[in-house]
Amino acid sequence: MFRKWKKQFSHIPALQTSGDGSLPLLTIWDLQFYSVALSTDDTRIVSGSSNMSVQVWDASTGAELRRMDGHSGWVRFVAFSSDGTRIVSGSGDRSVRIWNALTGAELRRLNGHYGGVRSVALSIDGTRIVSGSYDKSVRVWDASTGAELRRMDGHSDWVLSVAFSSDGASIASGSDDGSVRVWDVPTGAELKRLDLHSAKVHSVAFSRDGTRIASGLSDGSVRIWDASTGTELRRLDGHSDYVRSAAFSRDGTRIVSGSDDKSVRVWDASTGAQLRRLDGHSNWVQSVVFSSDGSRIVSGSKDESVRVWDASPSAELKRSNGHSTIVLSVAFSSDDARIVSGSDDRFVRVWDASTGAELRRMDGHSGQVRSVAFSSDGTLIVSGSDDKSVRVWDALTGTELRRLDGHSDYVRSAAFSIDGTRIVSGSDDNSVRVWAASTGVELGRMNGHTDYVQSVAFSTDGNRIASGSIDMSVRVWDVSTGVELRIMTGHSNSIQSVAFSSDDTRIVSGSTDMSVRVWDVSTGVELRRMDGHFGWVRSVSFSKDGTRIASGSNDKSVRVWDASTGAELKRMIGHSATVHCVAFSNDGTRIVSSSNDNSMRVWDVVPHGNPWEFSNHSWIISLPHRQRLMWVPQEVMKMLNSQNALIISSEPPAKLDFNYSQIGPAWAACHTP
């Protein structure tokens, strides 16, 4: 359906929005792309695809500049010469071809392989071409005459990738036989063999200085090797399927990888830390490459698109990995300098909110850590766990100070009062309990919920507690007496999360009915309902000033809402699984989220002032008038629902600029003859 829509309506103008780097700066639609490359001046992209043609695109606009036809099989690999004047391509038709990049003329055809050509590369000086083939051979050609200079045999299965070192003296090759091999170009001798055994090698690349080789493997890993010794320097794990392509940035500090798990990932080449994850492709990512200045990444996919991504820091400010399984809860310290997290791996961890570095790990719980929170002064951390206990930790040393036992089932939620003297907890035993933070003594128990208590929160003044339950109710309790003051009903399914506004006049709740609701604390009246999530709402949080609400959902998104109007202000896409917890920083500029994808992410939520937004029914609507501007299919809306900078069809592009739009009788005022 989507492909049909693209072909039928590819003339519809593209949309410009404020890009944050977490979605593409540019998307080019055509057929299945097997390979992409950038010219050294970063102005052009060349692609090879299942349409058997080589195409050249403007890297800024996505316009098709040139198309070279001649191959009679899928074009599996393409590359520019360093001076940008030639393009080399390898195809399933067993040939390697050289094209004039400016005119599109075929300059030379290199025949010799008796199997499809899977990979090609040009030496930096442009004098030689290397190719790898299904015939298991690596061949070197004279780029000016087309003569075969050398043939390297040794691989026992398909050669899937080849690369020249920058000095042109060595070639690396990766094969289905599970090995990376390094060859001497002048003699054809095998210099080194790196065996991966069961893992197939889909991609190889030299660092610019020639000291390292990166390889992408069928086991989902990227490996970095010492090119001179063959020693494995580092293994980068994170992808959940074949890594089809890997490449170094020109300065050698980063590696980009593309995988059958549909993601593009950026890694620190020195430490192996994952720096970025770029989601958006809906099928295998076959090819990735950095721009020469390292500011952009180009990816080609089986989903019939080429995408250009901003490789500089994005709205996803930090991503912290360290937990080995699902991250269930996160919270900021009051000074916004630290983040605490609780996980299915039973650990409580503290992170530097600026760098993502792990500062501390607390070990003690024997079950999942469902809830974590800092005390207001940042010296204590409270955690609640499936081991039925609530624990208090020294936030600076990681020492367990106190264990609060009493609940007879999982502790789903725990929180400090603002003054830090009390702790509230909610449990699957259907009770809400209040504890003395300094002694661990149980001060009170509130019974009334008829099912699991999923979430609890203190009011700012510490006099009331809000609780949300599987019984579909939100309840407000008097802390000193334990009396139930109010019960709010309206959700049609279980309540997953509750939070007070800082002025204690409102409570926000998130539910498995997929809605976010705001309630008046004094009357219990439902003030507002926010719909938009298409999965359970797992977590909600007010900004400190009470103007915004954040929510996290099974639909993998984090959303920000206007607390007064209910309008959706921002949607952050990036997590690849359920978002379990969200929390605002105290200054309101960031949101931290945790997910089933084992990660925490910190997002920039400073308003950017777009004059339009997405509605829930495929309409783009104006702000502040909320008038309909343009309808697009749901399939396309999924691509646009975050901060794409540009979406471009294969037709000449156009741009819709809503900054000067006019709604109503004065619509003609936006036009100046």
N, C-alpha and C positions, 0 to 999 in steps of 0.2 A: 504494500500500500504506500509506504513512505517513498520507495523508489519511483513508483508511478507518479506520486505527487511531485517529486523533484523534477521529473522529466516534463510533466505537463505544465508546471508553473515556474520553471527555472528562470523565467524572465522577470519574476517579481523582484522588486528592489530589495537590496540587503538592508539590514538594520545595524545601526551603530549604537553601542552602549559604552559604559565606562568599564574597561577591562581591568581585571585584577590579576591576570596571569594564571588563575586556576582553571580557566577555560580558554579556548583558542583565541588568538588575535585574528586569525584568518582561517577559513575553511574553504577548500576547493573540492567540489563534487565531480566525480567522473565515474570510472569503473574501479575494480580492485587494483589498488596501488601496491606493487611489490617493492619498489625502490624509489627513494627520493634523494636528491643532492642539491646543495647550494653552490652557486658560483662564488668565487673567492671574494668578490665585492659585495656579496649578500643581496644583490638586486634581482637575481633570477633563481627559480627552482626548476630542476629538471625531474621528470617522473617517468617511470616505466610501469606499465600496467597490463591487465588482461585484455585490453583492446588492441594489443600488438603494436602499439605506437609509442614513440618517444615524444613527450610534450614538454614545452618550456612555458613557465608561468611568471608573471610579474610578482615578486615576493611581497610587494606592498599592497597591491590591489587585488591580486588573484586572477587578473585577466590572462587569458591564454595568448602568448606571444607567437608561438610556433608549434607546429606538429610535424613530426617526421614519420612517415610511413615507409614500410619496406620489409620489416620482419614478418615472418609467417607463423610465429609462435609468440606466446606470452613474453613480454620483456621483463626479465627477472632482476636486472641490475643496470644502473646508469651512474655515470660519473662525469664531472666537468674536468677539463684540463685546468692547470693552475692559472693560465692566462685568460681563461674563460672563452677561448675561441673555438674549442672543440668539445664534443660530447662523445663518450664511448658507451656502448650498450651491449648487453649480453642477453641472449634469448633462448627460449625452448626450441627454436629452429636450428640450434647448434652453431649459430654464427655469432661473431663479435663484429660490431660495426662502428665506424667512426663517422661523425657528422660535423658539418660546419654549424656551430652554435648560432651564428648570426643569420645565415641564409636557410638553414635546414637541409642543405644538400648533403647527400651521402658521399663521403670522401673515399671510404675504403671498406671492404668486407673481408674479414679474416676467417677463413674456413680451415678446419683441421680436427676439431673436436667431433667425436662420433656419438656424443650424448648432449643433451641440453646444457647450455651455459648458465650456471647459477650465479656467478659473481665475476665482476671485472673491476680493475683499478688502474689508474694511470700513475706513473712515477711523477714525482714533483717537477722534474725537469721536462716532462712531457714526451720523452723519447721512447719510453717503453710502456707496454700494456701487459698486465697479468690477468689470466682468466682461470676459473675453476669450474669443473664440469661434472655432470652425472657419469662421465666416462672414467672418473676417479683420478684424472690427471690435472696438474697445474701447468699452464703453458705461458711462456713469455714471448711477446711479439714486438717487432720493430714498428713503432707508431707511424713512421713516415712511409715505410714501404709495405707494411703488412706481412713481412716475412716472419716465420716462426723461428725464434732464436734459441729456444730451449724448452724442453719438456721434463717435468719432474714427476716421477712415478714413485709410489710408496704407500699412499692411502689405499685402504682396502674397501672403501665405500665412497659414496658421493662426496665430492668436494663442494661444500656449501658456501664458503666465504674465503676471500683472498684479500691481502692488503700489502702495500709496499711500506717499508720504513722510509722516513723522510729523506735519508741520504741515498735511497734507491739501491742499497747494497744487499738488503735482505727482503724476503717475502714471508709472510705468515699465512698459513692456510688452516681452515677448520673443516672437519669432516664428520659425516655420519658414522665413521668408524670410532668415534669417541676420542680423537686426538687433535691436538694443535701441533703443527710442524713449522719449523723455521728453516728456510732454504737460503743458500748462498746464490745470489743472482748470477755472478760471472761464471760459476762452475756448475750450478744446479745441484750441488751437494746438499744433503740434509744435515743441517747444523744442530738441530735440537728437536726432540720429540716429547711432547707433554701429553701424557695419557690421562684421559678422564674416564676410561672404561665404559660404563653403561650410559653415560650422558653424551648425547650428540652435540656437536659444536656447530651452532647455526651462524655465529658471527665472530670475526676477529678484527681487531684494530690496534695499530701502533699508537703510542703517545708521540707527540710531535718531536720530542727529543730522542725517540727510539729506544728508550731504556725499559719501557713496559709494554705489555700486550694485554688487551682486555678481550675476554671471550664471553659470549652469551650462549647458555647451554639449555638443553632440553629439560634439565632438572629444575629450571626456574632460577638458577643462580647466574651471577656475573662473576667471573674470576679475573684477578689481576696477576700477571706473571712478570718475573724479572726476565727480560728478553735475552740477557747474556748467559744466565745460569739455568733458566727454566724453573726456578723456584716459584711456588705459588706464594704471592705476597699477601693477598687478601681475597676473601670470598664475600660477596654482597648478596644477602638473602632478603627476600621480600616479595618477589613475584611468585604467583601461585601456578604458573604454567610456563611453557617454553619461552625463552628469551630469544627472539628472532633477530635482534639487532642491538649492537652496543657501539658507542663511539666516545672518544675523548674530546673534551673542549680543547681549543688550540693551546691554552696555557697549561694543560695537563692537570688542572686542579679538580675537574669534575668529569663524571662519566654519565652519559644518558643511555637508557635502555628502553626497548620496546618489546612487548610480550603478548602472547596469546591470551593473557588475562585482561587484555584490552587497555592496559595502562601504559603510560610513559613515566619513567622514574628518573630522577636526577640524584647522583650519589657524590659524596666527597671522596675523591680518588685516594686521599692519604689515609683517612680514618675508616672508610667504608660506610659511614653514616648516610642514611637516606635523607636527602635535603628536601626533595619535592616529589609529589605524586600528582600527575596530570591525568585526570579522567575526562572522558568525553567520547572517545572512540567506542563504537558499539560492536566491533569485531577485532580480530587479531591485528596487532600493530606489527607491520612487516619491516619497517625501516625507520631509523631515526638518525638525525645529524644535528650538530651545533652550527650556528652561524659563525663566521670567522671571528667576530668580536665577542662571541659567547653570550650575547644578549637574547638570542632567540633559539628555539629548537623547531625543527621541521620533522613531522612524522607522517608516514604513509600507512594506510590500513586497508584491510580486506573489506571494511565498511564503505568503501568507494570514496573515501575522502583523504585529502592531504590537509594537515592542519599546521599552523604556525603558532607557537606558544611563546609567551614572554618568559624568558629564563631568568629574569632578575627577581628579587624578592617580591612576593605577591601579597594579596589580602590574607592568604593563609600564612600568617606571620611565622608560626613555628609548628612543627609536628614532632611530638616526642614519642619515641618507641623505646620500650624497655620492658614493659609488661609482656609476658609470654602468651597471655590470653586476653579475653575480653576486659576492657576497662569500663567499670560499672559506675564510677562516681568521680567527680572532679570539683575542686573549689579553689578560688584565689585567696591568698592572705590579704589582710585589710590594706596593706601597703602596695598590693599588686605585684610584689617582687617574686613571690613563690606560688607554685601550684601544688596541691596535694591530690593524689589519685588513689583509688582503691580498685582492686581487680579480682577477677576469677582466679588469678594465680595465688591469692591469699596474702599478698603483700600490700602494704601502704608505702607509697613512694612520694618524695618531695622533689620538685623540679625548679630550676631557675626559669622564671617566666620570660626572661629576655633571650636566653640562649638555648633553652630546652635541655640543658645539662641536668643529669640526675644528681641531686645533692645528698639524698638520704633514702635508705630503705629500712622499713620497719617490719620485722618478721615476728609472728606470734599467733596470729589467727590460724585456726585449723579448718576454716571454711571460706567461701567467697566473701570478699569485703564489699558489701553492698553500698555503704555510705561513708563519706569522709567530710570533715569540716574543720576549719581553723577557728580557734578562739579569736576574739576581736583584737587582742594585743599581739597575736601571732606566735605566742609562746607554746600553745597547746594544740593538739590535734585530737579529735574524737573520731572513732570508727565503729561501724556496726557490721556484724558478720553473720553468715549462715551457721557459725558455731554457737549462735544464741547469745553471744557476749557483746558488750559495749566496752571499748578500751580507750584509755586516755594516754597520749604519748607526749613526750617532750619534743617539741617541733625542731629544736636546735640540735639535740644529741641523738634523737631517735629512740631514747629509752622508754620502755613501757612503764608508766607511772601508776596506772590503776586499771583493774579489770572489774566491770560491773556485771554481775550475774543476777539473774532473776527471770528473764524471759524464758519461756518454755519452747520457743520455736525461733525460726530465722529472724534476725533483726534487719529490717528493710531500710530504716532511716534513723539518723541521729544528728543532733544539732546542739550548739551552745546557745545559751541566752547571751544577749549583747554584753552584759557585765561579766560574763564568763563564770558565774557562780553555779549555774545549773546546766544540766544536759537533759534533753528530751529524746526519747526513742520510741519507735513504732515497730510492731512485730507481727509475724504471722500467727501469734497467739491471740490476735485481735485487740491487744491492749496498747495504750499509750502510757509511758512511764516517765517520771521526772526524778532526776538523781542530783545529789550534791556533787559538784565537780571536784571538790577538794578531798572529800572522804569516800565517795562512791556509795553513800547511803541512799536507799530509795526513799524519796520524799513523798511521792504520790503516784497513784495509778488511776487512769481514766478508762473505764469500761463503758461500752455503748455500741461500738462497731460490731457488726455481725459477721465480719469476714476480715481477711488479712489487712493490716494497716501498712500501706505502701509508702507513705510520706508524712513527715511531721515538720513543723516550723514554729519558732518563737516569734511573737510580735516584737517590734523594736523596743517597746517599753517593758517587755518581759512579763506582762501580766496575762497574756493569752497564748494559747497554742492552737494552731490549725493542724488538722489531720485529714488525710485522704485515704480511702479504702476501696477494696474490691467490692464492697457493698454498695458502690456507686454514690456514696455521700461524702461531702466535705463537712467537717464538724469543727466548731470553735469551743475551746474549753477555758475555764477560769483556772489559772495556775495555782492560786492559793487554796481554793476550795475543791478543785477537781470537778466542779459542776459543768455540765454541758450547757453552753450559752446559746448555741445556735446550730442548726443543721441545714445545709444547703443541698438540695436535690435538683436534678435536671439532666445531668449526664445520663446517657443510656447504656453506659458500660463502666468498667472499673476506673477508679481514679488512680493515676500513677504518680502524680506530683502536685504539691501545693507550695505556695510561697506568699508571704505578706508583702505589700508595698511598704516603703520605709516610713510612711506617715500612718501606717496601721489602719487605713480606711478601706483597703481593698485586699482581696485574696485572689490569686490566679490559680487555676487548676488545669491540668492536662490529663486526658483520658484515652482509653482504648477505643472510645467512640470517634477518635481522630480529631476532636475539637479541643480548643483552648477557650476557657471561660473565665470571666472576671466577675467577682461577687462583691456586694456591699457588706462590709463586716458587721455594721450595726443593725442592718435589716435582714440580711440573708438574701436579698434580691439579686438576681442575675443581671448585671449591668451590660455585659457584652459577650458575644460569642464569636470566636475567630475560626473560620473553616479554611482549609487549604491543604493541610497535610493529607496524604492518602495512605497513611499508616498510623499505628498507635502513637499517641503523643506521650513520650516517656519522661520528659522533664520540662519544667518551666521555671523562669526566673524573671524578677523585676530588675530593671536598672535602678541604681540608687536614687535617682531623681524621680522615679515612678512614671516616667513618660514612655518607656518602652518595655516590651516583654520579649524574652527569648524563649524559643521552644525547640526541642529535639525530638526526632521521630524515627519510627521503623522505616520510613520512606528514605532514610539516609541523609536527610537535609536538616540544617539548622536555619530557623527563620526568626526574623525580628518583626515585631508588630507595634503599631502605634497604640498605646494603652488607652487613649481617649477615644479614638475612632474605630479601632479594630483593623485598620488598613495594614496590609503586609508591606513593610518597608524594605526588607532585604531578605534574600534567600542565599544561603551558602551551601554549595555543592562541593563535595570532596571526599567525604567518608564513603567507604565502599560497603558498609553494613549499618545495622541499626545504631542510631545515636542514643546513648543511654542517659547522658547527663549534659546539661548546659549551665553556665554561670557567667554573669557579667563581672568584669573587673569593677572595682569601686569607683574608678573615674569614668566608667561607661564607654570607654573607647575600644575595649576588647571583649570578646566572648571566648571562653574555653569550653571545648566539647570533648566528650569521650565516647568511644564506639566499640562495637563488636569486632571492628577491624583491628583491634589491639592497639589503637593509637589514640592520642590526645591531640587536638589541634587548637591553635589560638588564632582567632580571626579579628581583623580590623573592622570595626563597625562604626567608624566615624561617618556621618551622613555625607553623601556626595552630591545630593541635589539634582538627581535626574528629573526632567520634566514629565516623565511618564513611568509607568510600571506595568507589570503583568497582572491580569485578573485570573480568576480560577476557571474561566470558561473560554480559554484560547483567545481572549481579546487583549490587545495592548491599549491601555487607557491613559488619558491625559491626567496630569496633576497640576493644580489641586482640584480641577473641575470633575475629574473621574468620568470623562466622556470617552466613548469608544472611538479609537483611531484606526485600528487595523485588526483583522482576524487572521490567525494562522492555525494550521492543524495542530492537534495535541502532540504529534510526533515531532514537529518542528519546535513547539513550545518547550519540549524537554531539553533541546539544545540551547535555547535562548534564555532559560530560566535562571541563569546566573549572569556573571559579568562578561559575556562575550564582547569582544571589541568589534567584531565584524563577521558576518556570514555572507559568503559569496558563492553564487552558482557558477557554472562553467560558461554562462553567457556574460557579455560585457557587464561589469558591475554598475549599480546605481546606489545611491545613498538616501535614506530618509532622515532628515534632521528635524526633530520635534521641538527644538529650542525656541523656534519662532512661530509655533503653531497657534492658531486662533480657533476657538470653539463658538458655535452659535451664529447669530446674525452678522457678527463682525468678521466672519471667516475670511473675507477677501482682504482684510487689513494686513495679513501676513505677506501679501505679494506686493513687491515694489517694482513697477514697470521699468 
